Structure formats: C-alpha cells, structure tokens
Amino acid sequence: MNKNLLIVFVLLLCGCNAKNKVVPMERISTGLPAYTNNDCGGQRPAAFANNTNYGDSWRACFSPSKNSPAWLAYDMSGVSPEKRKNVIVVWYNEDTSAYDHTLITAVKDPAYNIPKDYVIEVNKEKGGAVPKDGWVKLAEVNNNTFHSRQHALNIEGYNWIRMAATASDGTGGNYDISLNMDIYNSSGGAGDSWLFIGDSITQMSMHHQAFENKNGKGTFAELINSKKPAYFPIQENAGTGYMKSSDGAANIEKWLEMFPGEFVVIAYGTNDAWSGMDPDTFYNNYEIMVKAVIKAGKTVIIPRSMPYSSTIKEIQEFGPELNKQFVKIFKKYPKVLKGPDFWKYYKENPSMLSQDGVHPSWPEGLFMFRKMWAEEAVKIAY
C-alpha cells in the first residue's frame, strides 16, 4: 500500500485529527536578565517574572500612571535571532482569581494588581543596561480587566522587550502591578496554546500554581512536559465563578478575539444543573460556543460530562440530562474533541470533592481535574 494512503487509513481508523499535531513553541524567556523600575524594595524582583516557579511573581509596589509607569524588561540579546522573530508574549496575574472579575454579578469579586492600561515595547539597543530611549510600541491595551493576555508579535531585529503599565485595575491596597511574563518562539505557528473556559471549578483548578500533593504536582504545561518533553504549552485559565453556559455564549467571541492559540476548552455545566436549566437551552448555549470556535478556525474540546456532586440534589437530578447534550454535540459536530468524564470520576472518588460536595477538594481533587485535562491533551494534541 502507498505510504500516504496508509497514513490516511490509520488516521481514519483511530479517529485522529492530523491538524492537531502541533509544532512545539519553545519558552525562550526563562532565566533571561530581567529588569524593573520597582520591585517592592527587593521583595518581588523582576527575576520572579520569568523563573520556573509560577508561585511567585514580579510586583511593582506603587500605583502606576502615565507619568510614572511600572515596567518589566527582558534582555533578549542572548537568544538566537531565529528564535525571536515571531513570538507570543503571555502574562499571568494570578493575584486575581477570576479571568474577568467584572463578569461576576452575584458577588463583587475584586481585582488585585492587574495591568489596566499597558504597552509592549521593543528596542534595538545591545544587551546590558536597560535602554533609556529608542523604544518602539508594538501593542497597546486600555481598560483591561482580564488576569492574563497573549500577544502575537514580530520582534525581528530587536534585543529588548518591555511591558509598561500606566494604570492598574485593583482593590484597596492592591493598585500595583503584579505578574509573570513568558515569551515563546512561535516561528512554527502559535498552535501550542490553550484557553480553558469554564466556571469556578475551572477557575480553581487551572491556574499556574503547582498543586503539590500525594497524587503528583505541576501546572498543566509541566504535566504535558513530563510526558512529552518537546512541549511546554501556553495555557490561560479563563474560568470565572458563578458563570453558566449562557455567560459563555454571550462572551465567547470577545474571548476568541484575544486568543491567538489553537485549543479552546469549554467546561460549563455545574451552575446550569444547579439552577435547573432546561436541557435544550443548555444545548443551544453550547452550540453557540462550539460554532464560534469552529468559525474562528480553532479546535474545541468539551468534557464528556460535568463533575458529579455528592450533596446538591439539583445537580444530581439535572446533571445527567445536561450530560446527554454533550453527546448530541459530539454527534452533530465531529470536529469537537472529547475531554474527561468528570461525572464518573468524582462519583467514584467522592473523597476528591470538598466539604460542599461540589468543588474538587484542595489540593488533591483540584489537581486531578487538571491532571485529567493534561492526560486528554496528550492524546489529542501531542
């Protein structure tokens, strides 16, 4: 048999999607010389922004303004030029838990030290001392309320990159700037990037703290890397507490506009079941989101089922009917990839649920939620 025909036959037989074989994006910023104009008196240095520990972060302990920005700069002159042409700049502020705190109307969920107004600039000066002049603006964001963002940029010919914030979105005593910032070589494409959309369970599970526990440790990217050493994906946690599938449907297009990557995970259901949402309404909300991701040319993944609850009767009653809607989505949209079966896992492992019987326990249950997604990601993409 012709070799190419054999490959096609195998792909069809196993249900594999060749499109999802992504090119690795190397994280090229780790350990680079990092500089800032404020580091909280040495307590939160610039090097915290690009080390290997997402549990700490750089922080500028003052409220920035146009006349007095807070900035973080990396000297990239030590990175080979071919690796710093097309890049993805991604920053994470996980002082703030919700992806977009302004969407939570049930409670006033505060922001802490988020860059509200900022620019990303580059400079051609040689490495060493941070340049005073010659900065060129490549990206500008105003009125940001998200705790993380990605920017696809061409920085060919430049040796420095700097993020400078002129305003903060925060709450009393936390109108500073705090973040981790990574830069990835995306010369082979920006496909190795994931956006996890969901409710408080996603919000609590998919951040970048390692969750060390008896079942293991690591971020989503670290868990992928432990199985597939060539990969260390970008991953944003777009989980926001109290949200339902209707909230996702209302906001999906805005979120997709900001996301340059490939993989979009959508994991709603718990709050929908808790509120007794009609299954047809739940299906329609999911269909809106699935269509939007497909239209954007990205890959959508949804779980086989929402997490089980050991205490909430509404979730126990309405959950199975809503889970059936996932099956309908898979049947109608073959491009949609299948994630974990959370209902089965948490029902069979009730010790992995917290005392409220809804949210996974800290840290084991939350880590297992993350680990199951990582295991599915290895099958899907790598």
C-alpha positions in Angstrom: 0.0 0.0 0.0 1.2 3.6 -0.7 2.7 5.1 2.4 0.5 8.2 2.3 -2.6 6.1 1.8 -1.6 4.0 4.8 -1.3 7.1 7.0 -4.7 8.3 6.0 -6.2 4.9 6.6 -4.6 4.8 10.1 -5.9 8.3 10.9 -9.4 7.4 9.9 -9.3 4.1 11.8 -8.2 5.7 15.1 -10.3 8.9 14.7 -7.1 11.0 14.9 -7.1 14.6 13.8 -3.8 15.3 11.9 -4.4 19.1 12.2 -3.9 18.8 15.9 -0.3 17.7 15.7 1.1 21.0 16.9 4.6 22.3 16.4 6.4 22.9 19.8 6.7 26.5 20.9 9.9 27.0 23.0 9.6 29.2 26.1 12.6 31.4 25.4 12.3 33.9 28.2 13.1 31.7 31.2 16.0 33.0 33.2 16.8 35.9 30.9 18.2 39.1 32.5 15.1 40.8 33.8 14.9 44.4 35.0 12.3 46.7 36.5 11.9 50.2 37.9 10.3 48.9 41.1 10.5 45.5 42.9 8.9 46.2 46.3 12.2 47.0 47.9 13.7 43.8 46.6 11.0 41.5 47.9 9.4 40.8 44.5 12.3 41.2 41.9 12.0 41.2 38.2 13.5 37.7 38.0 10.4 36.3 39.7 8.5 37.1 36.5 10.5 34.6 34.3 11.8 31.9 36.6 10.4 28.4 36.6 8.2 29.0 39.7 4.7 30.4 38.9 4.0 30.6 42.6 5.9 33.8 42.9 5.7 36.9 40.6 7.3 40.3 40.0 5.5 43.1 41.7 5.9 46.9 41.5 4.6 48.3 44.8 3.1 51.6 43.6 0.1 52.7 41.6 1.4 53.5 38.1 0.4 56.5 35.9 1.2 57.9 32.5 3.9 60.0 34.1 5.2 57.2 36.2 4.7 53.7 34.6 5.6 50.4 36.2 7.7 48.4 33.8 9.3 45.0 33.4 12.0 44.5 30.7 13.9 41.4 29.4 17.3 41.5 27.7 16.8 39.0 24.8 20.1 39.5 23.1 21.3 36.2 24.4 18.5 34.3 22.5 19.5 33.3 19.0 17.9 35.7 16.4 16.0 32.9 14.6 14.1 32.2 17.8 13.0 35.7 18.4 11.3 36.8 15.2 7.7 35.8 15.7 6.8 35.4 19.4 3.9 35.1 21.7 4.1 37.3 24.8 1.9 36.0 27.6 1.4 37.4 31.1 -0.4 36.0 34.0 -1.7 37.8 37.1 -3.0 35.2 39.5 -3.3 37.5 42.5 -6.7 37.8 40.8 -8.6 34.5 40.6 -11.4 35.2 38.0 -10.5 35.5 34.4 -12.6 38.6 34.1 -13.8 39.8 37.6 -16.3 42.3 36.1 -18.5 39.5 34.8 -19.4 38.2 38.3 -22.6 39.9 39.3 -23.6 37.6 42.1 -20.8 38.9 44.3 -18.2 41.7 44.0 -15.1 39.7 43.1 -12.2 42.1 43.3 -9.2 42.5 41.1 -5.6 42.7 42.5 -2.8 44.5 40.8 -3.9 43.8 37.2 -2.3 45.9 34.4 -5.3 48.0 33.2 -3.5 50.2 30.7 -0.2 49.0 29.2 2.0 48.8 26.2 4.5 46.2 25.0 7.6 47.8 23.5 10.8 46.6 21.9 14.3 48.2 21.5 17.3 47.5 19.2 20.0 48.5 21.7 22.6 45.9 22.6 22.1 43.9 25.8 23.4 45.1 29.1 22.0 48.3 30.6 18.2 48.9 30.0 17.9 51.5 27.2 16.5 54.9 28.1 15.4 55.8 24.6 14.5 54.1 21.3 11.6 52.1 22.5 9.1 51.1 19.8 5.5 50.3 20.7 4.1 47.0 19.2 1.0 46.5 21.3 -1.3 48.7 23.4 -4.2 47.7 25.7 -6.5 50.0 27.6 -9.2 49.3 30.2 -8.1 45.7 30.6 -10.0 43.7 33.2 -8.5 40.2 32.4 -6.0 38.5 34.6 -4.0 37.2 31.6 -3.4 38.1 28.0 -1.5 36.8 25.0 0.1 39.0 22.2 1.4 37.6 18.9 4.3 39.9 17.9 7.1 40.2 15.3 10.2 41.3 17.2 12.8 40.6 14.5 15.9 42.8 14.9 15.1 43.8 18.4 17.1 42.9 21.5 14.8 44.1 24.3 11.2 43.7 25.2 9.3 45.6 27.8 5.9 45.7 29.3 5.0 49.1 30.8 1.7 49.7 32.7 0.3 53.2 33.2 -2.8 52.2 35.2 -3.9 49.4 37.5 -7.1 47.6 38.0 -7.2 46.7 41.7 -8.8 47.0 45.1 -7.7 48.9 48.2 -4.1 48.4 48.9 -3.6 46.4 45.7 -3.5 49.0 42.9 0.0 47.9 42.0 1.2 45.7 39.1 2.0 42.0 39.7 2.6 39.3 37.1 4.6 36.5 35.5 5.6 37.0 31.8 6.7 34.4 29.4 7.9 34.7 25.8 7.6 31.8 23.3 9.1 31.3 19.9 6.1 31.0 17.6 8.1 30.8 14.3 6.4 27.4 13.6 2.9 28.8 14.5 1.0 29.7 17.6 -0.9 26.4 17.9 0.6 25.2 21.2 -1.6 27.4 23.3 -4.7 26.5 25.3 -7.6 28.5 26.7 -9.7 26.9 29.4 -13.2 28.4 29.6 -15.4 27.4 32.5 -16.9 28.1 35.9 -15.4 28.2 39.4 -14.2 24.6 39.1 -12.0 25.5 36.2 -11.0 28.8 37.9 -9.8 26.9 41.0 -8.1 24.1 39.1 -6.4 25.6 36.0 -4.2 28.4 37.4 -0.4 28.1 37.4 0.5 27.1 41.0 1.9 23.6 41.1 -0.6 21.9 43.5 2.0 19.6 45.0 0.1 16.6 46.7 0.3 12.9 47.1 -1.1 12.4 43.5 1.6 14.4 41.9 2.4 18.1 41.2 2.7 20.5 38.3 1.0 23.0 36.2 -0.9 21.9 33.1 2.2 22.7 31.0 4.5 20.9 33.4 2.3 17.8 33.3 2.4 17.9 29.5 6.1 18.4 29.5 6.7 15.4 31.8 5.1 13.2 29.2 6.2 15.0 26.0 9.5 16.8 26.8 9.4 18.8 23.5 6.3 20.6 24.6 5.6 23.3 27.2 2.3 24.8 26.1 0.9 28.3 26.9 -2.2 27.9 29.0 -4.7 30.6 30.1 -7.2 29.9 32.8 -10.5 31.5 31.6 -12.5 30.1 34.5 -14.9 32.5 36.3 -17.0 31.6 39.3 -20.9 31.6 39.2 -20.9 31.5 35.4 -23.2 29.4 33.3 -23.2 28.3 29.7 -25.3 31.3 28.8 -22.5 33.6 30.1 -20.0 31.7 27.9 -22.3 32.0 24.9 -22.6 35.8 25.5 -18.8 36.3 25.7 -17.1 33.7 23.6 -16.5 35.9 20.5 -14.8 38.5 22.6 -12.6 35.9 24.3 -11.6 34.3 21.0 -10.6 37.7 19.5 -7.9 37.9 22.2 -6.7 34.3 21.8 -4.0 33.6 19.1 -3.7 29.9 20.0 -5.4 26.7 18.8 -7.1 24.8 21.6 -10.3 26.1 23.3 -11.7 24.0 26.2 -15.3 24.8 27.2 -16.3 23.3 30.6 -19.7 24.6 31.9 -22.5 22.6 33.4 -22.4 22.7 37.2 -24.1 26.0 37.7 -26.5 25.2 34.8 -27.6 22.0 36.5 -27.7 23.7 39.9 -30.2 26.2 38.6 -32.3 23.6 36.8 -31.5 24.8 33.3 -33.6 23.3 30.5 -31.5 20.8 28.5 -32.5 22.4 25.2 -31.3 25.8 26.4 -28.1 24.2 27.7 -27.5 22.6 24.3 -28.2 25.8 22.4 -25.7 27.7 24.6 -23.0 25.1 23.9 -23.8 25.1 20.2 -23.3 28.9 20.0 -19.9 28.5 21.6 -18.9 25.5 19.5 -19.8 27.2 16.3 -17.9 30.3 17.3 -14.7 28.3 17.9 -15.0 26.4 14.7 -15.7 29.6 12.8 -12.5 31.1 14.3 -10.6 28.1 12.9 -9.6 26.7 16.2 -10.0 23.4 17.9 -12.8 23.0 20.5 -12.7 20.4 23.3 -15.5 19.8 25.7 -15.7 17.3 28.6 -17.6 14.1 28.2 -19.5 15.2 31.4 -19.6 17.8 34.1 -18.4 17.0 37.6 -20.7 15.0 39.9 -21.9 16.5 43.1 -22.3 14.4 46.3 -24.6 16.9 48.0 -26.6 19.1 45.6 -29.8 17.4 44.6 -30.4 19.7 41.7 -27.0 18.7 40.1 -27.8 15.0 40.8 -31.2 15.4 39.1 -30.4 17.7 36.2 -26.8 16.8 35.6 -27.4 13.5 33.7 -29.8 15.3 31.3 -27.3 18.0 30.6 -24.6 15.5 30.1 -26.7 14.0 27.3 -26.4 17.3 25.5 -22.6 16.8 25.2 -23.3 13.5 23.4 -25.6 15.4 21.0 -22.8 18.0 20.4 -20.3 15.3 19.7 -22.6 13.6 17.2 -23.6 16.8 15.3 -20.1 18.3 15.3 -17.5 15.6 14.7 -14.7 18.2 14.9 -15.4 18.6 18.6 -12.9 16.6 20.6 -13.8 14.8 23.9 -12.4 15.7 27.2 -12.5 13.8 30.6 -15.6 12.1 32.1 -15.7 14.2 35.3 -19.1 12.8 36.4 -17.8 9.3 36.5 -14.5 10.2 38.2 -15.9 12.3 41.0 -18.8 10.0 41.7 -16.4 7.0 42.0 -14.0 9.1 44.1 -16.1 11.2 46.5 -13.0 11.9 48.6 -11.8 14.1 45.8 -14.7 16.5 46.5 -14.6 19.2 49.1 -17.0 19.5 52.0 -19.5 21.4 49.9 -19.7 18.3 47.7 -19.5 20.4 44.5 -16.0 21.7 44.1 -13.0 19.4 44.0 -11.0 19.2 47.2 -7.8 21.2 47.7 -5.3 20.2 46.6 -5.9 16.6 45.5 -9.3 17.0 43.8 -8.3 20.2 42.0 -5.0 18.6 40.9 -6.9 15.6 39.5 -9.1 17.8 37.5 -6.0 19.4 36.0 -4.3 16.1 35.5 -7.2 14.6 33.7 -7.2 17.5 31.3 -3.4 17.1 30.7 -3.8 13.4 30.0 -6.5 14.1 27.5 -4.4 16.9 25.9 -1.5 14.4 25.4 -3.9 12.2 23.4 -5.5 15.0 21.5 -2.5 17.2 20.5 0.8 15.6 21.2 
